[in-house]
């Protein structure tokens, strides 16, 4: 408890104590709300880094093999001056939903019989997302780019690298903000329940202190939900309710510990 007594406590120490040491919540309550929010930010960032790294690793392993397999299945092609030329009998299909025809014989009407599909023409790509939505991507914007099938195979590792980096960066930002903001809302909801408990049990704990307790109370639920259950092939019914119950147990025990300290 030396770190607690001196007021110097690292993030990892807070992380550990919020899970296994309920009396430490007495110290957390006495700190400013800003420190609790900062702890939540670091916790969210840690989870964001781990989950994004795992997603990037999984994507990197699957994308390269699938992309190579896809290109190997395609006939020889060349893209030059904003035009695509394919050396094959056309039209032909790839994976039953991608239609290719660079001869000019096939038009967009071929997609009318598909709920969703892709039509690759000489000068553009038409993507049908559903029965009513179509999008076109004109090759004219790429007229300075040249590549063929052999080049495409060489580009795969480089494309894979940059997409993987993007997944990590975007994933860290998105996951961190999502966990942080959603936990602040969840702590508010749980804190309302904490106020009711405080009144009924005559604990006389202010809402601000209960809210700080709730922030730390979600540590274990976040770790289990994002870093364990997220990667296990199991289904847990009412997982959100379990999420709140676990946090609620931590909150109640921390409030009880703080009440006893106040009364001493």
N, C-alpha and C positions, 0 to 999 in steps of 0.2 A: 504493500500500500504506500510505498515511499513516493511514487509518482503522484498518487492522488493527494497526499499530504502537501507536497511541494507545489501542486497545481500544474506541474509539467507532465503531460500525458500525451503520448504520440497517437496517431490515428490507429495504428495496429493494436496498440494497447486498449484504446477505446473500443475498437471492434471486438476484441476478445472479451473484454469485461462486460460489454453490452449483451453478450450471449451467455456467459458463465458466471457473472458476479453481480447479482442484483443489488447488493449494498453500494456498488459503485454508482448507481443511479442517483444516490443522495448527493454525490458530488456533481453529477451532470446537471441536476436541477438548480444548483446554486450558480452555475455558469450563465452567461448571457445566451439568449436565443440565437444570436449570431454564430456562436461556436457550435451550437447544435445543427444549424443550417449548413455550416461549413463541413461538419462531420458527414452530414447527409450527402453533400456534394462529392466529397472524397469517396464515400461508399458507392455512390452512383457511378462515379468515374471508374472505380476499380472494376465494378461489374461490367460497365460499358467496354472497357479495354479487353477484358477476358472474353465476353460474348462476341465482340467484333472480331477478335483475333481467331476465335474458333470458326466463325462464319467465313472469314476470309480463307482460312486454311482448307475448309471443306470445299469452298467454291474453287479454289486454285487446283485442288486435286481432281475435281470432277470436270471442270471446264476444259482443261487442256486435252484430256482424252476424248471427251465428247466432240470438241471442236475439230480435232484431227480426224475422228471417225466421220464426221459430217462432210469435211472437205474431201476426204478420200472417196466418198460415195459420189461426189459431184464430178461431172465430166470436165475436160479441159475448158478453161474460160480465160478471157482477158478483158480488163476494164481499161479504157483509154479514151481521152477526149470526152468524158462524160457519157460514154456508151459502153454497154456490156455486150460482149459476144461470147456465145457458148457453142462449143463443138459437140452437138448431139442431135438426135432426132427429137423434134419438139412438136407440141408441148410435152413436157415430162414432169413427173411429180417426185417430190422428196418428202418422205414421212407422211404421205397421204393428204397433207394440207398445204404444202408449198408447191405452187405451180410455176414452172419456168418456161418462157417462150420469148426469145429475142428476135424472132423472125418478123414480128408485126402481125401475124395471123390471129393470135389470141388477144381479146380485149377484156375489159373489166367485167363484162357480163358473165364470164366463166365462174365468177365468185358468187353469182346469184343462188346457186344450188348449195352453197356452204353457209353454215352458221358463223364460222370464222375461218379465215385462211389468209394466205399470202400469195400474191401474184408478182413475179419478178419479170419485168419486161426489159427491152433494150435500153430505155431511157428513164425508167422509174420503177419504184416498188409500190404496190398497192396493198395495204394491210386492212383486212376486214376484221374488226374486233367483235362485232355482233351483227344482228339482223339489220340494224339501221346505221351503224357507224363505220365509215371507211376513212382511211387516211392515206395520203399520197406523199412519197418522198422522191423528189425529182433529182436525177443524177447530175443535172447541169451545174449544181453548186460544187460538184466534185470534179470538174473538168480538168483540173491541174494534177489530179491524182492518177497514177498508173500502177496496176498490179495484175498478176495472173495467179493461177492455181499454186504454182511453186512459191511465189511471194507470200501468198496467204498462209501457207504452211509455216514459212519462216516468221511471220508476224505473230503467230499464236502465242509464243512465250512472252513477247513484249506486251501484247494486249492483255494477257492473263495477269501480268505483273501490275499494270496500271489499274485494272479493274479491282484487283485484290487490295491495292493501296486505297482506292476510293472506298471500298467496302469498309475497311478499317476506320478511315477518317470519318466518313458519314455515319457509320455505325456507332462510333464512340460518342459523337455529338448527339445523335438521335437518342440512343439508349440512355446516356447520362441525363439528358434533359427530361426524357419520359419518366425515368425512375424517380428523379428528384421531384418533379412537379406532382406526379401521381402520389408519391409518398407523403408530400406535404398536405395534399387533400385528404388522403387516408388518415393521416395523423389528426387532422381537424375533425373528421367524422368520429374517430375513436376517442378523441379528446372530449367530445360532447357526451359520450357514454361515460367517460371518466369523471366528468363533472357530476353526473347523476349519482355515480357510485360514491363520490366524495361527500355529497350531501346526505345520502342515505346512511353511509358508514360514519358520518360526522368526522371526516378526516380534515376538513377545512383547508384543502389545498387549492390554490388559485389555478385558474384555467391556463395561464401562461406556463406555470410549472408542469402541469399535466401535459401540455402540448410538447414540452421539451422531453418529457418521459416517453411520450408516444413516438417521437422521432427515433429514439434509440430502440424502442420496443420492436420496430419493424426490421431490425438488422437481420435476425435469423430468418424470418419469413422471406425477405428479399433474396438472401443467399440460397435458400432451399428452392424457391420458386424459379429464380433465373439461372442459377448455376448447377442445380441438381436435377430438378424435375424437367427442366427445359431440354435435357439431353437424354432422358430415360424414356424408353418406349412403353410407358405406363399411363393409364388414365386414372385420375383421382376425382371422383365426383365431388361437387361442391367445393372445389379447391379454393375459391375466393373466400368462402365462409371459413374454411380452415385457416386461411391466411390471416383473417381478422381475429379468429379465436386465439391463435398462437400469440399474436401481438397483444391481444387483450390480456392474456395470462401474464405476460411480462409487465404490462402496464399496471395491473392490479397488485402484483407482488412488489413492484417498485414503489407504488403509492403507499402500500402498507409499510414498507421499510422506511420510507420518508416520514410517515406519520409517527412511527415509533421513535425516530431520531428527534423529531420536534418535541415529543412528549417527555423525552429524557432530560 
